[in-house]
Amino acid sequence: MKRALSILATALAALCIWSCETPEPQPEPDPAPASLTLSADSFDVPVDGGQFSLNVTAPVRPAISGNPAWVSVVDGTFDKYRISYTLRVSANPDYTPRSATLTVTAGSLSKTVKLSQAAAEKPVDPEPEPPQTAIAEKLTNPKASAAAQKVYDYLRQQYGKLQLSGVQAGGTANNNDNVNAVFAMTGKHPAVAGYDYIFLQYSPTPASWSWKVDYGDISAAKEQWSKNGLVSFMWHWNVPTSKEAWDKGVNEANFDGYNFYCDKTGFDIRRALIAGNWEHDFLLKDIEKVAGYLKLLQQAGIPVLWRPLHEAAGNYTLYGPGGAWFWWGRGGADPCKQLWKLLRDKLEGEYGLDNLIWVWTLDATAGAENQYADWYPGNDLVDIVGVDIYVENTSAQTRQYKAALALSGGKKLTTVSECGNIPDPEKSFAAGDSWSWFLAWSLDQKEYKYNTEAYWKQLMGSSRVLTRETMPSLK
């Protein structure tokens, strides 16, 4: 009994000691913040989007609103007045930047967060591929010089990618006045300089004359070629209207009876193609004379973009049978093609010229499309098809381009062999017109009002236009 009472007393004493101990003090809860705070008030988002954390401290659980469809908000746990949100931003598919303003509210408190996302990079339009046509790889003269072939190879390489700039250099082929005038305007020289044997009958003029012309002086062409430019020659072929006019020219240097326009000379191409006629004799004499001057260029190692018998068809037969402007087209298509063949046979065969790249000029007269092919000498006799274009704008001339391309079945390069207002190369490429070069006939801004100094600067500064300064040496 005593033992039981003793145990009970001990237990009661222990219970008293435990119950009488001072309890541990509990920590006071954090006071609620009086303001709303954000870890950031803006985010710069890359174009590919991403994930961002926004930490918020608020007296009550906050909420986020105002997010567009391309921003999603992933909620967090609100604990001790703090919460962490995850902002997920999708990639921007647009070519313009975008932004959104999100509003964070907690009771009567609010703040904003701005997201700014970069724009997608607009793809650069690839350079148009060269026309998918089988452009002839070799010049039509199997004995063409290596220099001539090298020039042609270069033109083929640039075709559909870049366009060469050009200008008719000067009236007598003895100067580069227009070439230098373009440089004065733009700081760059044209890649192609055009010359003309228009005064062949006078060359060389008598020493007593104040007006001089001598096609034996090839210094202008040599300068152009030496500085990596290309050389083009055409021939406004003046002929005597009668045997008497020819005699006066030979004996008296009186060429008043010479001309190349149909309405100013009676010279008959059909008679000129028949041996035994004085016209035929004259024809051969003039071919021999021009061959001598072309030979000087050959000896200097200068390839020539050779463009005789230009604009032969004129207006075709649209306004009657006499549609040709020049005597070499007055007899119709067949005599003109025979003359072209005669020129090739004489210049290449008899006189051994191997530096010529033969350019045929198509008259792309609207309404005469069914006659274009009648005048074409043929792919075996033509290296490049040109079109002379005179229009009152600088737009792409797609109708003429397609006509030139179709004429050879896509086998020949095409070029704006002569023009008034220059078709804008940028517009031409955009339209799919792959001209090889343009050659402005004149710098007369009164006659060709769109060829302003500002336009010339635009042309010569274009990344799609080659100038003499950007041409490689093709020697």
DRENDO-1510 file (C-alpha; in Angstrom, 1 decimal, always signed):
<recs>
REC; n; res; u; v; w
REC; 1; MET; +0.0; +0.0; +0.0 .
REC; 2; LYS; +2.8; +2.4; +0.9 .
REC; 3; ARG; +4.6; +1.5; -2.2 .
REC; 4; ALA; +1.6; +2.4; -4.4 .
REC; 5; LEU; +1.1; +5.7; -2.6 .
REC; 6; SER; +4.8; +6.5; -3.2 .
REC; 7; ILE; +4.5; +5.9; -6.9 .
REC; 8; LEU; +1.4; +8.0; -7.2 .
REC; 9; ALA; +3.0; +10.9; -5.4 .
REC; 10; THR; +6.0; +10.8; -7.7 .
REC; 11; ALA; +3.8; +10.9; -10.8 .
REC; 12; LEU; +1.8; +13.8; -9.5 .
REC; 13; ALA; +5.0; +15.7; -8.8 .
REC; 14; ALA; +6.3; +15.1; -12.3 .
REC; 15; LEU; +3.0; +16.2; -13.8 .
REC; 16; CYS; +3.1; +19.4; -11.7 .
REC; 17; ILE; +6.6; +20.2; -12.9 .
REC; 18; TRP; +5.7; +19.6; -16.6 .
REC; 19; SER; +2.5; +21.7; -16.5 .
REC; 20; CYS; +4.1; +24.5; -14.6 .
REC; 21; GLU; +6.9; +25.1; -17.3 .
REC; 22; THR; +6.6; +28.3; -19.3 .
REC; 23; PRO; +5.5; +27.6; -23.0 .
REC; 24; GLU; +7.7; +28.5; -26.0 .
REC; 25; PRO; +6.6; +31.9; -27.6 .
REC; 26; GLN; +5.1; +31.5; -31.1 .
REC; 27; PRO; +6.6; +33.8; -33.9 .
REC; 28; GLU; +4.4; +36.6; -35.0 .
REC; 29; PRO; +3.1; +36.3; -38.7 .
REC; 30; ASP; +4.6; +38.6; -41.3 .
REC; 31; PRO; +2.7; +41.8; -41.7 .
REC; 32; ALA; +0.9; +42.2; -45.0 .
REC; 33; PRO; +2.8; +44.4; -47.4 .
REC; 34; ALA; +1.1; +47.8; -48.1 .
REC; 35; SER; +2.1; +47.9; -51.7 .
REC; 36; LEU; +2.3; +45.8; -54.8 .
REC; 37; THR; +5.8; +45.0; -56.1 .
REC; 38; LEU; +7.0; +43.3; -59.3 .
REC; 39; SER; +10.4; +41.8; -60.1 .
REC; 40; ALA; +10.2; +43.5; -63.5 .
REC; 41; ASP; +8.0; +45.9; -65.3 .
REC; 42; SER; +9.1; +45.0; -68.9 .
REC; 43; PHE; +10.5; +42.1; -70.9 .
REC; 44; ASP; +12.3; +42.2; -74.3 .
REC; 45; VAL; +11.3; +39.0; -76.1 .
REC; 46; PRO; +13.3; +37.5; -79.0 .
REC; 47; VAL; +11.5; +36.7; -82.2 .
REC; 48; ASP; +11.5; +33.0; -81.3 .
REC; 49; GLY; +9.6; +33.7; -78.0 .
REC; 50; GLY; +10.5; +32.2; -74.7 .
REC; 51; GLN; +9.7; +31.8; -71.0 .
REC; 52; PHE; +10.0; +34.4; -68.3 .
REC; 53; SER; +9.5; +34.5; -64.5 .
REC; 54; LEU; +7.5; +37.4; -62.9 .
REC; 55; ASN; +7.8; +37.5; -59.1 .
REC; 56; VAL; +5.0; +39.5; -57.4 .
REC; 57; THR; +4.6; +40.6; -53.8 .
REC; 58; ALA; +1.1; +41.7; -52.8 .
REC; 59; PRO; -1.1; +42.0; -49.7 .
REC; 60; VAL; -3.6; +39.6; -51.2 .
REC; 61; ARG; -3.4; +37.1; -54.0 .
REC; 62; PRO; -2.9; +38.9; -57.2 .
REC; 63; ALA; -4.2; +38.2; -60.7 .
REC; 64; ILE; -2.9; +38.9; -64.2 .
REC; 65; SER; -5.1; +40.1; -67.1 .
REC; 66; GLY; -4.7; +41.6; -70.5 .
REC; 67; ASN; -2.5; +38.9; -72.0 .
REC; 68; PRO; -3.1; +38.3; -75.8 .
REC; 69; ALA; -3.4; +34.9; -77.3 .
REC; 70; TRP; +0.4; +34.7; -77.9 .
REC; 71; VAL; +1.2; +35.1; -74.2 .
REC; 72; SER; +0.1; +32.5; -71.7 .
REC; 73; VAL; +0.3; +32.9; -67.9 .
REC; 74; VAL; +1.1; +29.9; -65.7 .
REC; 75; ASP; +0.0; +30.5; -62.1 .
REC; 76; GLY; +2.2; +29.8; -59.1 .
REC; 77; THR; +1.5; +29.3; -55.3 .
REC; 78; PHE; +0.7; +32.4; -53.2 .
REC; 79; ASP; +2.6; +32.0; -50.0 .
REC; 80; LYS; +3.6; +34.6; -47.5 .
REC; 81; TYR; +2.3; +37.3; -49.8 .
REC; 82; ARG; +4.6; +36.2; -52.6 .
REC; 83; ILE; +3.9; +34.4; -55.9 .
REC; 84; SER; +5.9; +33.5; -59.0 .
REC; 85; TYR; +4.2; +33.6; -62.4 .
REC; 86; THR; +5.6; +32.0; -65.6 .
REC; 87; LEU; +5.0; +34.0; -68.8 .
REC; 88; ARG; +5.2; +31.9; -71.9 .
REC; 89; VAL; +5.5; +33.9; -75.2 .
REC; 90; SER; +5.2; +32.2; -78.6 .
REC; 91; ALA; +7.3; +32.9; -81.7 .
REC; 92; ASN; +6.4; +36.0; -83.7 .
REC; 93; PRO; +5.5; +35.0; -87.2 .
REC; 94; ASP; +5.0; +38.5; -88.5 .
REC; 95; TYR; +7.4; +40.9; -90.2 .
REC; 96; THR; +6.5; +43.6; -87.7 .
REC; 97; PRO; +7.3; +43.8; -84.0 .
REC; 98; ARG; +4.5; +43.4; -81.5 .
REC; 99; SER; +3.9; +44.3; -77.9 .
REC; 100; ALA; +1.4; +43.6; -75.1 .
REC; 101; THR; +0.7; +45.2; -71.7 .
REC; 102; LEU; -0.3; +42.9; -68.9 .
REC; 103; THR; -2.1; +44.2; -65.8 .
REC; 104; VAL; -1.3; +42.8; -62.3 .
REC; 105; THR; -4.0; +43.6; -59.7 .
REC; 106; ALA; -4.2; +42.8; -56.0 .
REC; 107; GLY; -7.3; +44.3; -54.5 .
REC; 108; SER; -7.2; +48.0; -55.2 .
REC; 109; LEU; -3.6; +47.9; -56.2 .
REC; 110; SER; -2.4; +47.4; -59.8 .
REC; 111; LYS; +0.7; +47.6; -61.9 .
REC; 112; THR; +1.6; +46.9; -65.6 .
REC; 113; VAL; +4.2; +44.7; -67.3 .
REC; 114; LYS; +5.1; +45.4; -70.9 .
REC; 115; LEU; +6.3; +42.7; -73.3 .
REC; 116; SER; +8.0; +43.8; -76.5 .
REC; 117; GLN; +8.8; +41.2; -79.1 .
REC; 118; ALA; +11.1; +41.5; -82.1 .
REC; 119; ALA; +9.8; +41.1; -85.7 .
REC; 120; ALA; +10.4; +38.1; -87.8 .
REC; 121; GLU; +13.2; +38.7; -90.3 .
REC; 122; LYS; +11.7; +39.2; -93.7 .
REC; 123; PRO; +13.3; +36.8; -96.2 .
REC; 124; VAL; +15.4; +38.5; -98.9 .
REC; 125; ASP; +14.0; +37.7; -102.3 .
REC; 126; PRO; +16.6; +35.5; -104.0 .
REC; 127; GLU; +18.1; +36.8; -107.2 .
REC; 128; PRO; +16.2; +35.5; -110.1 .
REC; 129; GLU; +17.7; +32.5; -111.7 .
REC; 130; PRO; +18.9; +33.1; -115.3 .
REC; 131; PRO; +16.4; +32.1; -117.9 .
REC; 132; GLN; +16.1; +28.4; -118.2 .
REC; 133; THR; +17.0; +28.3; -121.8 .
REC; 134; ALA; +19.9; +26.7; -123.6 .
REC; 135; ILE; +21.8; +29.8; -124.5 .
REC; 136; ALA; +24.4; +28.9; -127.1 .
REC; 137; GLU; +27.8; +28.4; -125.5 .
REC; 138; LYS; +29.9; +29.3; -128.5 .
REC; 139; LEU; +30.0; +32.1; -131.0 .
REC; 140; THR; +28.7; +31.4; -134.4 .
REC; 141; ASN; +32.1; +32.0; -136.0 .
REC; 142; PRO; +34.0; +28.7; -135.4 .
REC; 143; LYS; +37.3; +30.7; -135.8 .
REC; 144; ALA; +36.3; +33.5; -133.3 .
REC; 145; SER; +39.2; +34.9; -131.3 .
REC; 146; ALA; +39.8; +33.8; -127.8 .
REC; 147; ALA; +39.2; +37.4; -126.7 .
REC; 148; ALA; +35.8; +37.5; -128.5 .
REC; 149; GLN; +34.8; +34.2; -127.0 .
REC; 150; LYS; +35.8; +35.4; -123.5 .
REC; 151; VAL; +33.6; +38.5; -123.8 .
REC; 152; TYR; +30.7; +36.3; -124.9 .
REC; 153; ASP; +31.3; +33.9; -122.0 .
REC; 154; TYR; +31.2; +36.8; -119.6 .
REC; 155; LEU; +27.9; +38.1; -121.0 .
REC; 156; ARG; +26.5; +34.6; -120.7 .
REC; 157; GLN; +27.6; +34.3; -117.1 .
REC; 158; GLN; +25.9; +37.6; -116.1 .
REC; 159; TYR; +22.8; +37.0; -118.1 .
REC; 160; GLY; +19.7; +37.0; -115.8 .
REC; 161; LYS; +21.8; +38.3; -112.9 .
REC; 162; LEU; +23.3; +41.6; -113.8 .
REC; 163; GLN; +22.9; +44.1; -116.6 .
REC; 164; LEU; +25.7; +46.1; -118.2 .
REC; 165; SER; +25.3; +49.9; -118.5 .
REC; 166; GLY; +26.0; +51.5; -121.9 .
REC; 167; VAL; +25.9; +54.7; -123.9 .
REC; 168; GLN; +26.5; +55.7; -127.5 .
REC; 169; ALA; +29.9; +57.3; -127.1 .
REC; 170; GLY; +30.1; +59.9; -129.9 .
REC; 171; GLY; +28.9; +60.7; -133.3 .
REC; 172; THR; +32.2; +60.0; -135.2 .
REC; 173; ALA; +33.6; +57.2; -133.1 .
REC; 174; ASN; +36.6; +59.4; -132.4 .
REC; 175; ASN; +35.7; +60.4; -128.9 .
REC; 176; ASN; +34.3; +59.2; -125.6 .
REC; 177; ASP; +32.4; +62.4; -124.8 .
REC; 178; ASN; +29.2; +60.7; -123.6 .
REC; 179; VAL; +31.1; +58.0; -121.7 .
REC; 180; ASN; +32.9; +60.8; -119.8 .
REC; 181; ALA; +29.7; +62.8; -119.4 .
REC; 182; VAL; +28.1; +59.9; -117.6 .
REC; 183; PHE; +31.1; +59.7; -115.3 .
REC; 184; ALA; +30.8; +63.4; -114.6 .
REC; 185; MET; +27.2; +62.9; -113.6 .
REC; 186; THR; +27.5; +59.7; -111.6 .
REC; 187; GLY; +31.2; +59.0; -110.8 .
REC; 188; LYS; +31.1; +55.8; -112.9 .
REC; 189; HIS; +31.7; +55.0; -116.5 .
REC; 190; PRO; +29.3; +52.9; -118.6 .
REC; 191; ALA; +30.4; +49.3; -119.2 .
REC; 192; VAL; +29.6; +49.4; -122.9 .
REC; 193; ALA; +30.5; +52.2; -125.3 .
REC; 194; GLY; +28.8; +52.4; -128.7 .
REC; 195; TYR; +30.4; +53.7; -131.8 .
REC; 196; ASP; +29.1; +54.2; -135.3 .
REC; 197; TYR; +30.7; +54.1; -138.8 .
REC; 198; ILE; +28.1; +56.7; -139.9 .
REC; 199; PHE; +30.6; +58.9; -141.7 .
REC; 200; LEU; +32.6; +56.1; -143.3 .
REC; 201; GLN; +32.4; +57.8; -146.8 .
REC; 202; TYR; +34.3; +60.8; -145.4 .
REC; 203; SER; +37.0; +58.9; -143.6 .
REC; 204; PRO; +39.6; +60.2; -143.6 .
REC; 205; THR; +38.6; +63.8; -144.3 .
REC; 206; PRO; +41.0; +65.9; -146.4 .
REC; 207; ALA; +43.6; +67.7; -144.4 .
REC; 208; SER; +42.2; +71.1; -145.5 .
REC; 209; TRP; +38.8; +70.4; -143.9 .
REC; 210; SER; +38.1; +71.9; -140.5 .
REC; 211; TRP; +35.7; +69.1; -139.7 .
REC; 212; LYS; +37.7; +65.9; -139.1 .
REC; 213; VAL; +36.8; +62.3; -139.1 .
REC; 214; ASP; +39.2; +59.4; -139.4 .
REC; 215; TYR; +38.2; +55.9; -138.3 .
REC; 216; GLY; +41.8; +54.9; -138.4 .
REC; 217; ASP; +42.0; +56.7; -135.1 .
REC; 218; ILE; +40.8; +54.0; -132.7 .
REC; 219; SER; +42.0; +55.7; -129.5 .
REC; 220; ALA; +38.5; +56.1; -128.0 .
REC; 221; ALA; +37.8; +52.3; -128.4 .
REC; 222; LYS; +41.2; +51.5; -127.1 .
REC; 223; GLU; +40.7; +53.6; -124.0 .
REC; 224; GLN; +37.4; +51.9; -123.3 .
REC; 225; TRP; +38.8; +48.4; -123.7 .
REC; 226; SER; +42.0; +49.2; -121.8 .
REC; 227; LYS; +39.8; +50.2; -118.8 .
REC; 228; ASN; +37.8; +46.9; -118.9 .
REC; 229; GLY; +34.9; +48.3; -120.9 .
REC; 230; LEU; +33.3; +46.7; -123.9 .
REC; 231; VAL; +33.2; +48.1; -127.4 .
REC; 232; SER; +30.1; +48.1; -129.7 .
REC; 233; PHE; +30.1; +49.3; -133.3 .
REC; 234; MET; +27.1; +49.9; -135.5 .
REC; 235; TRP; +26.9; +51.2; -139.1 .
REC; 236; HIS; +24.5; +53.8; -140.4 .
REC; 237; TRP; +25.5; +52.8; -143.9 .
REC; 238; ASN; +25.4; +55.8; -146.2 .
REC; 239; VAL; +25.2; +55.0; -149.9 .
REC; 240; PRO; +25.0; +57.0; -153.1 .
REC; 241; THR; +21.7; +57.5; -154.7 .
REC; 242; SER; +23.2; +57.1; -158.2 .
REC; 243; LYS; +26.4; +56.2; -160.0 .
REC; 244; GLU; +27.0; +59.9; -160.6 .
REC; 245; ALA; +26.7; +60.6; -156.8 .
REC; 246; TRP; +29.3; +57.8; -156.2 .
REC; 247; ASP; +31.7; +59.3; -158.7 .
REC; 248; LYS; +31.4; +62.7; -157.1 .
REC; 249; GLY; +32.2; +61.2; -153.7 .
REC; 250; VAL; +35.2; +59.4; -155.1 .
REC; 251; ASN; +36.6; +62.2; -157.2 .
REC; 252; GLU; +35.5; +65.4; -155.4 .
REC; 253; ALA; +34.8; +64.3; -151.8 .
REC; 254; ASN; +31.3; +65.5; -152.4 .
REC; 255; PHE; +28.9; +63.3; -150.6 .
REC; 256; ASP; +25.8; +65.3; -150.9 .
REC; 257; GLY; +24.2; +62.4; -152.9 .
REC; 258; TYR; +24.7; +59.9; -150.1 .
REC; 259; ASN; +22.2; +58.9; -147.4 .
REC; 260; PHE; +20.8; +55.9; -145.6 .
REC; 261; TYR; +17.2; +56.8; -145.3 .
REC; 262; CYS; +14.9; +55.2; -147.9 .
REC; 263; ASP; +13.3; +58.5; -148.8 .
REC; 264; LYS; +16.6; +60.1; -149.5 .
REC; 265; THR; +18.4; +57.6; -151.6 .
REC; 266; GLY; +17.4; +55.5; -154.6 .
REC; 267; PHE; +20.1; +52.9; -153.9 .
REC; 268; ASP; +18.5; +49.5; -154.6 .
REC; 269; ILE; +19.6; +46.6; -152.4 .
REC; 270; ARG; +18.3; +44.0; -154.9 .
REC; 271; ARG; +20.6; +45.3; -157.6 .
REC; 272; ALA; +23.4; +45.6; -155.1 .
REC; 273; LEU; +23.3; +41.9; -154.6 .
REC; 274; ILE; +23.8; +41.1; -158.3 .
REC; 275; ALA; +27.4; +41.1; -159.6 .
REC; 276; GLY; +27.9; +43.4; -162.6 .
REC; 277; ASN; +25.8; +46.3; -161.3 .
REC; 278; TRP; +27.5; +49.5; -160.0 .
REC; 279; GLU; +25.6; +49.1; -156.8 .
REC; 280; HIS; +27.3; +45.7; -156.3 .
REC; 281; ASP; +30.7; +47.2; -156.9 .
REC; 282; PHE; +30.0; +50.0; -154.4 .
REC; 283; LEU; +28.8; +47.5; -151.8 .
REC; 284; LEU; +32.0; +45.5; -152.1 .
REC; 285; LYS; +34.2; +48.6; -151.9 .
REC; 286; ASP; +32.5; +49.8; -148.7 .
REC; 287; ILE; +32.7; +46.4; -147.1 .
REC; 288; GLU; +36.4; +46.3; -147.9 .
REC; 289; LYS; +36.8; +49.8; -146.4 .
REC; 290; VAL; +34.9; +49.0; -143.1 .
REC; 291; ALA; +36.8; +45.7; -142.9 .
REC; 292; GLY; +40.1; +47.7; -142.8 .
REC; 293; TYR; +38.9; +49.7; -139.9 .
REC; 294; LEU; +37.6; +46.7; -138.0 .
REC; 295; LYS; +40.9; +45.0; -138.7 .
REC; 296; LEU; +42.6; +47.8; -136.7 .
REC; 297; LEU; +40.5; +46.8; -133.7 .
REC; 298; GLN; +41.3; +43.2; -134.3 .
REC; 299; GLN; +45.0; +43.9; -134.3 .
REC; 300; ALA; +44.6; +45.8; -131.1 .
REC; 301; GLY; +43.0; +42.8; -129.5 .
REC; 302; ILE; +39.6; +44.4; -129.1 .
REC; 303; PRO; +36.5; +42.3; -129.5 .
REC; 304; VAL; +33.5; +44.1; -131.1 .
REC; 305; LEU; +29.8; +43.8; -130.4 .
REC; 306; TRP; +29.1; +44.3; -134.1 .
REC; 307; ARG; +25.6; +45.5; -135.0 .
REC; 308; PRO; +25.2; +46.3; -138.7 .
REC; 309; LEU; +21.9; +46.5; -140.6 .
REC; 310; HIS; +20.0; +47.7; -137.5 .
REC; 311; GLU; +16.2; +48.2; -137.5 .
REC; 312; ALA; +16.0; +46.7; -141.0 .
REC; 313; ALA; +12.3; +46.0; -141.1 .
REC; 314; GLY; +11.1; +49.3; -139.8 .
REC; 315; ASN; +7.3; +49.2; -139.6 .
REC; 316; TYR; +7.1; +46.0; -141.7 .
REC; 317; THR; +4.0; +46.1; -143.9 .
REC; 318; LEU; +1.7; +47.6; -141.3 .
REC; 319; TYR; +1.1; +50.8; -143.3 .
REC; 320; GLY; +1.8; +49.5; -146.7 .
REC; 321; PRO; +4.7; +47.8; -148.5 .
REC; 322; GLY; +7.2; +50.6; -147.9 .
REC; 323; GLY; +7.6; +50.2; -144.2 .
REC; 324; ALA; +11.4; +50.1; -144.0 .
REC; 325; TRP; +13.3; +53.2; -142.8 .
REC; 326; PHE; +16.7; +52.3; -144.2 .
REC; 327; TRP; +17.7; +51.2; -147.7 .
REC; 328; TRP; +18.9; +47.8; -146.4 .
REC; 329; GLY; +15.3; +46.9; -145.5 .
REC; 330; ARG; +13.5; +48.4; -148.5 .
REC; 331; GLY; +13.7; +45.3; -150.6 .
REC; 332; GLY; +12.1; +43.1; -148.0 .
REC; 333; ALA; +13.3; +40.3; -145.7 .
REC; 334; ASP; +15.1; +38.1; -148.2 .
REC; 335; PRO; +17.5; +40.7; -149.7 .
REC; 336; CYS; +18.3; +42.0; -146.2 .
REC; 337; LYS; +19.2; +38.5; -145.0 .
REC; 338; GLN; +21.3; +37.9; -148.1 .
REC; 339; LEU; +23.2; +41.1; -147.3 .
REC; 340; TRP; +23.7; +40.0; -143.7 .
REC; 341; LYS; +25.2; +36.7; -145.1 .
REC; 342; LEU; +27.3; +38.6; -147.6 .
REC; 343; LEU; +28.7; +40.8; -144.8 .
REC; 344; ARG; +29.6; +37.7; -142.7 .
REC; 345; ASP; +31.2; +35.9; -145.7 .
REC; 346; LYS; +33.3; +39.0; -146.6 .
REC; 347; LEU; +34.3; +40.2; -143.2 .
REC; 348; GLU; +35.1; +36.8; -141.7 .
REC; 349; GLY; +35.9; +34.7; -144.8 .
REC; 350; GLU; +37.7; +37.1; -147.1 .
REC; 351; TYR; +39.1; +39.6; -144.6 .
REC; 352; GLY; +39.7; +37.2; -141.7 .
REC; 353; LEU; +38.0; +39.2; -139.0 .
REC; 354; ASP; +37.6; +37.0; -135.9 .
REC; 355; ASN; +36.9; +39.6; -133.3 .
REC; 356; LEU; +33.2; +40.2; -134.2 .
REC; 357; ILE; +30.2; +39.2; -132.0 .
REC; 358; TRP; +27.2; +39.6; -134.3 .
REC; 359; VAL; +24.2; +41.4; -132.9 .
REC; 360; TRP; +20.9; +41.3; -134.9 .
REC; 361; THR; +18.4; +44.1; -134.2 .
REC; 362; LEU; +14.8; +43.0; -134.1 .
REC; 363; ASP; +12.2; +45.6; -134.9 .
REC; 364; ALA; +9.7; +44.6; -132.2 .
REC; 365; THR; +6.9; +46.7; -133.8 .
REC; 366; ALA; +3.6; +46.0; -132.2 .
REC; 367; GLY; +1.1; +44.4; -134.6 .
REC; 368; ALA; +3.8; +42.8; -136.8 .
REC; 369; GLU; +4.6; +39.9; -134.6 .
REC; 370; ASN; +3.9; +37.4; -137.4 .
REC; 371; GLN; +6.6; +39.0; -139.5 .
REC; 372; TYR; +9.5; +39.0; -137.0 .
REC; 373; ALA; +10.8; +35.6; -138.0 .
REC; 374; ASP; +10.7; +36.4; -141.7 .
REC; 375; TRP; +13.6; +38.9; -141.2 .
REC; 376; TYR; +15.8; +36.9; -138.9 .
REC; 377; PRO; +19.0; +35.7; -140.5 .
REC; 378; GLY; +19.0; +32.5; -138.3 .
REC; 379; ASN; +20.7; +31.2; -135.2 .
REC; 380; ASP; +23.7; +30.0; -137.2 .
REC; 381; LEU; +24.4; +33.6; -138.3 .
REC; 382; VAL; +23.5; +35.6; -135.1 .
REC; 383; ASP; +25.1; +35.7; -131.7 .
REC; 384; ILE; +22.9; +38.1; -129.8 .
REC; 385; VAL; +19.4; +39.4; -130.5 .
REC; 386; GLY; +18.9; +43.1; -129.7 .
REC; 387; VAL; +15.9; +45.4; -129.6 .
REC; 388; ASP; +16.0; +49.2; -130.1 .
REC; 389; ILE; +13.4; +50.6; -127.6 .
REC; 390; TYR; +12.0; +54.1; -127.7 .
REC; 391; VAL; +9.1; +54.7; -125.3 .
REC; 392; GLU; +8.0; +57.5; -123.0 .
REC; 393; ASN; +8.6; +55.7; -119.7 .
REC; 394; THR; +11.2; +53.6; -117.9 .
REC; 395; SER; +9.0; +50.5; -117.3 .
REC; 396; ALA; +10.0; +47.0; -118.0 .
REC; 397; GLN; +9.5; +46.2; -121.7 .
REC; 398; THR; +8.3; +42.7; -121.4 .
REC; 399; ARG; +6.6; +42.4; -124.7 .
REC; 400; GLN; +9.8; +43.3; -126.6 .
REC; 401; TYR; +11.9; +41.0; -124.4 .
REC; 402; LYS; +9.6; +38.0; -125.0 .
REC; 403; ALA; +9.7; +38.7; -128.7 .
REC; 404; ALA; +13.5; +38.8; -128.8 .
REC; 405; LEU; +13.7; +35.6; -126.7 .
REC; 406; ALA; +11.2; +33.8; -128.9 .
REC; 407; LEU; +12.9; +34.8; -132.1 .
REC; 408; SER; +15.8; +32.5; -131.4 .
REC; 409; GLY; +13.9; +29.9; -129.5 .
REC; 410; GLY; +15.7; +31.0; -126.3 .
REC; 411; LYS; +19.1; +30.1; -127.8 .
REC; 412; LYS; +20.5; +33.7; -127.9 .
REC; 413; LEU; +21.2; +36.4; -125.4 .
REC; 414; THR; +18.9; +39.4; -125.6 .
REC; 415; THR; +19.8; +43.0; -125.2 .
REC; 416; VAL; +18.5; +46.6; -125.3 .
REC; 417; SER; +20.8; +47.4; -128.2 .
REC; 418; GLU; +19.7; +51.0; -128.3 .
REC; 419; CYS; +17.2; +53.1; -126.4 .
REC; 420; GLY; +15.9; +56.5; -125.6 .
REC; 421; ASN; +14.5; +56.5; -122.1 .
REC; 422; ILE; +16.3; +53.6; -120.4 .
REC; 423; PRO; +14.1; +50.7; -119.2 .
REC; 424; ASP; +14.8; +50.4; -115.5 .
REC; 425; PRO; +16.9; +47.3; -114.9 .
REC; 426; GLU; +15.4; +46.7; -111.4 .
REC; 427; LYS; +11.9; +46.7; -113.0 .
REC; 428; SER; +13.1; +44.6; -115.8 .
REC; 429; PHE; +14.6; +41.9; -113.6 .
REC; 430; ALA; +11.4; +42.0; -111.4 .
REC; 431; ALA; +9.4; +41.3; -114.5 .
REC; 432; GLY; +11.7; +38.5; -115.6 .
REC; 433; ASP; +13.3; +40.4; -118.5 .
REC; 434; SER; +17.0; +39.4; -118.6 .
REC; 435; TRP; +18.5; +42.0; -120.9 .
REC; 436; SER; +22.3; +41.7; -121.3 .
REC; 437; TRP; +22.9; +45.4; -121.5 .
REC; 438; PHE; +21.3; +48.7; -122.3 .
REC; 439; LEU; +22.7; +51.3; -124.5 .
REC; 440; ALA; +21.4; +54.9; -124.3 .
REC; 441; TRP; +21.4; +56.6; -127.6 .
REC; 442; SER; +21.8; +60.1; -126.2 .
REC; 443; LEU; +22.2; +62.1; -123.0 .
REC; 444; ASP; +19.8; +64.8; -124.3 .
REC; 445; GLN; +17.4; +65.2; -121.4 .
REC; 446; LYS; +15.0; +67.3; -123.4 .
REC; 447; GLU; +14.5; +64.6; -125.9 .
REC; 448; TYR; +14.6; +61.7; -123.4 .
REC; 449; LYS; +13.0; +63.4; -120.3 .
REC; 450; TYR; +13.2; +60.4; -118.0 .
REC; 451; ASN; +16.9; +60.0; -118.3 .
REC; 452; THR; +17.6; +62.7; -115.7 .
REC; 453; GLU; +20.8; +63.0; -113.7 .
REC; 454; ALA; +19.1; +61.5; -110.7 .
REC; 455; TYR; +18.0; +58.6; -112.8 .
REC; 456; TRP; +21.4; +58.0; -114.2 .
REC; 457; LYS; +22.8; +58.1; -110.6 .
REC; 458; GLN; +20.2; +55.5; -109.6 .
REC; 459; LEU; +21.1; +53.3; -112.5 .
REC; 460; MET; +24.8; +53.4; -112.1 .
REC; 461; GLY; +24.5; +52.9; -108.3 .
REC; 462; SER; +22.3; +49.8; -108.6 .
REC; 463; SER; +23.5; +46.5; -107.4 .
REC; 464; ARG; +22.1; +44.9; -110.5 .
REC; 465; VAL; +24.0; +47.2; -113.0 .
REC; 466; LEU; +27.6; +46.8; -114.0 .
REC; 467; THR; +29.7; +49.8; -114.7 .
REC; 468; ARG; +33.2; +49.9; -116.2 .
REC; 469; GLU; +34.6; +50.2; -112.7 .
REC; 470; THR; +33.0; +46.8; -111.7 .
REC; 471; MET; +33.9; +45.0; -114.9 .
REC; 472; PRO; +36.8; +42.5; -114.8 .
REC; 473; SER; +39.6; +42.5; -117.3 .
REC; 474; LEU; +38.6; +40.2; -120.2 .
REC; 475; LYS; +41.9; +40.5; -122.1 .
</recs>
